[in-house]
């Protein structure tokens, strides 16, 4: 969708993924409590999202970037649906992603209607996935 920055988003994904795996491996070898492993995983979701979003926003085709942003909700949903985080960890993780989505949505050039529709979609995803995790 945004080929001019694809290599950077791919490199960011690998960097965050490898870093998260190395930190998790070190935590497991040291016998760290599972709460800290959850925090590491939650951090990996957030940094994975930021690492994906920063290069994507720099793409030349701003319209494609605005449509591509809908995939950001996948990161929010993963904190609630794919992990067994405690409720407060999943809410904080999802809320951070939600705030980042709103900040970027403010700066991406698009119509007010577009921003309102996507904003409503973000809130709906946050509410629904948080409810499922509750």
C-alpha positions as CSV (number, residue, x, y, z in Angstrom):
1,X,0.0,0.0,0.0
2,X,2.9,2.4,0.7
3,X,5.8,1.0,-1.3
4,X,8.1,3.9,-0.8
5,X,8.5,3.2,2.9
6,X,7.8,-0.5,2.9
7,X,11.5,-1.4,3.5
8,X,11.5,0.9,6.6
9,X,8.3,-0.6,8.1
10,X,9.7,-4.1,7.5
11,X,13.0,-3.3,9.2
12,X,11.1,-1.7,12.1
13,X,9.0,-4.8,12.5
14,X,12.1,-7.1,12.6
15,X,13.9,-4.8,14.9
16,X,11.1,-4.6,17.4
17,X,10.4,-8.4,17.1
18,X,14.1,-9.4,17.6
19,X,14.5,-7.0,20.5
20,X,11.3,-8.2,22.2
21,X,12.4,-11.8,21.8
22,X,15.9,-11.1,23.2
23,X,14.4,-9.3,26.2
24,X,11.8,-12.1,26.8
25,X,14.6,-14.7,26.6
26,X,16.6,-12.9,29.1
27,X,13.6,-12.5,31.4
28,X,12.8,-16.2,31.2
29,X,16.4,-17.2,31.9
30,X,16.4,-15.0,35.0
31,X,13.0,-16.4,36.2
32,X,11.3,-13.0,36.1
33,X,7.7,-12.9,37.4
34,X,5.0,-13.3,34.7
35,X,3.7,-9.8,35.4
36,X,7.0,-8.4,34.0
37,X,6.8,-10.7,31.0
38,X,3.3,-9.3,30.3
39,X,4.6,-5.8,30.5
40,X,7.4,-6.6,28.1
41,X,4.8,-8.1,25.7
42,X,2.6,-5.0,26.0
43,X,5.6,-2.8,25.4
44,X,6.4,-4.8,22.3
45,X,2.9,-4.2,21.0
46,X,3.2,-0.5,21.5
47,X,6.7,-0.2,20.1
48,X,5.7,-2.5,17.2
49,X,2.9,-0.1,16.5
50,X,5.1,3.0,16.7
51,X,7.8,1.3,14.7
52,X,5.3,0.5,12.0
53,X,3.5,3.8,12.1
54,X,6.4,6.2,12.0
55,X,7.8,5.1,8.7
56,X,4.3,4.6,7.3
57,X,3.3,8.2,8.0
58,X,6.4,9.4,6.1
59,X,5.1,7.8,2.9
60,X,4.6,10.1,-0.1
61,X,1.0,9.1,-0.8
62,X,-0.8,10.6,2.2
63,X,-4.1,9.3,1.1
64,X,-2.9,5.7,1.2
65,X,-1.4,6.4,4.6
66,X,-4.8,7.6,5.9
67,X,-6.4,4.4,4.7
68,X,-3.5,2.3,6.0
69,X,-4.1,3.7,9.5
70,X,-7.1,1.5,10.0
71,X,-4.7,-1.4,10.5
72,X,-3.4,0.3,13.6
73,X,-6.5,-1.0,15.4
74,X,-5.1,-4.5,15.0
75,X,-2.3,-3.6,17.5
76,X,-5.0,-2.4,19.9
77,X,-7.0,-5.5,19.4
78,X,-4.0,-7.8,19.9
79,X,-3.5,-6.4,23.4
80,X,-7.0,-7.6,24.3
81,X,-7.6,-10.6,22.2
82,X,-4.3,-12.4,21.5
83,X,-2.7,-12.1,24.9
84,X,-4.0,-13.1,28.4
85,X,-2.9,-9.8,30.0
86,X,-4.5,-8.7,33.2
87,X,-7.3,-6.2,32.6
88,X,-5.3,-3.1,33.6
89,X,-2.3,-4.0,31.4
90,X,-4.5,-4.5,28.4
91,X,-6.5,-1.3,29.0
92,X,-3.3,0.7,29.4
93,X,-1.7,-0.8,26.3
94,X,-4.9,-0.3,24.2
95,X,-5.3,3.3,25.6
96,X,-1.8,4.2,24.6
97,X,-2.4,2.9,21.1
98,X,-5.7,4.7,21.0
99,X,-4.1,8.0,22.0
100,X,-1.4,7.5,19.3
101,X,-4.0,6.8,16.7
102,X,-5.8,10.0,17.6
103,X,-2.7,12.1,17.5
104,X,-1.7,10.8,14.1
105,X,-5.3,11.0,12.8
106,X,-5.2,14.7,13.7
107,X,-2.1,15.3,11.5
108,X,-2.9,13.1,8.6
109,X,-4.5,15.2,5.9
110,X,-8.1,14.2,5.4
111,X,-11.6,15.5,5.7
112,X,-13.3,16.2,9.0
113,X,-15.9,13.4,8.2
114,X,-13.1,10.9,7.6
115,X,-11.5,11.9,11.0
116,X,-14.8,11.5,12.8
117,X,-15.6,8.1,11.2
118,X,-12.1,6.8,12.0
119,X,-12.2,8.3,15.5
120,X,-15.5,6.5,16.1
121,X,-14.1,3.3,14.7
122,X,-11.1,3.5,17.1
123,X,-13.3,4.1,20.1
124,X,-15.6,1.2,19.0
125,X,-12.6,-1.2,18.7
126,X,-11.2,0.0,22.1
127,X,-14.6,-0.4,23.8
128,X,-15.4,-3.8,22.3
129,X,-12.1,-5.4,22.8
130,X,-11.8,-4.1,26.3
131,X,-15.2,-5.5,27.1
132,X,-14.1,-8.9,25.8
133,X,-11.0,-8.8,28.0
134,X,-13.0,-7.8,31.1
